[in-house]
């Protein structure tokens, strides 16, 4: 990839995450990958002194369901552009009474309940047992926690994210089971993104916005409710991401870039 397009921070999220006032000198490019097409053309731009690449996870018009997102292509394309850190905003439901709609959760753990999603780059020729003991970059998590505190946003420093297959929502029995497991929030997108990023030795953090209580709370979930809560909170999310972009250091102080050192057979 030419230096003209080289960036160091990638964002995978909904189209509302950035606007023309947030990122300057926008340019859309196509990045060819061995794993097919990315969810959309990659938008590259500048924020302060940082170059940023953005991919709308569900496509330009939110037409790609969560179980059909080509995460391997998306993550690979960002790596090709020079990205070393990925910020992945997502909408989630709450599995706890004290994790309320409109609040942010900087997740630190994940439970994978997806199926049939391509979640590795090592399918033949070489075996890679990547560690996901701590699936999200601690350095990026700390930056977002400090940012949420500085901006006085209601947030939780930790949370276990259970990732379900989608596109349907959970049954009440499933929702209550996840609560018994100790999960705090529920969504459909963070896996396999976090695992694929780790295989490419990229830092990855998810910044989740709680849009509703999951069905355990006897409050039926609707797509309209999710969209409305996200619409109200998108300003806060943009501010939180903008603050992070300013405070992410050029030099890494984490071990994400050494993930393959003891993973290969």
Order of alpha helices (4+ residues) and beta strands (2+ residues): beta-beta-beta-beta-alpha-beta-beta-beta-alpha-beta-beta-alpha-beta-alpha-beta-alpha
